[in-house]
Amino acid sequence: MTPENMSLIRRFLSDSQAARLREGELKDDSPLFDFGALDSLNIIELVLFLEDTFGIKTRAHEIVAANFGTIEALVRFVESK
């Protein structure tokens, strides 16, 4: 996993949830849905961010916890595309 990809994704999630998250609170293995960093409304924004930033396409069946559950999972997903 490249640190640059991890940093970009972490920054997007932190920025989009700034009102709910304190600096440094979101860890790479934090469960994003349970932690409140990701919900059904902002997952679309995340998908669009990933597609625009990394030049990938995400199919509906790929939006599952195995790919979107943690920052680490997101990076693995992006790097596998």
Buried (B, 14 or more C-beta within 10 A) or exposed (E): EEEEBBEBBBEBBBEBBEEEBEEEEBEBEBBBBEBBBBEEEBBEEBBEBBBEEBEBEBEEEBBEEEBBBBBBBBBBBBEEE
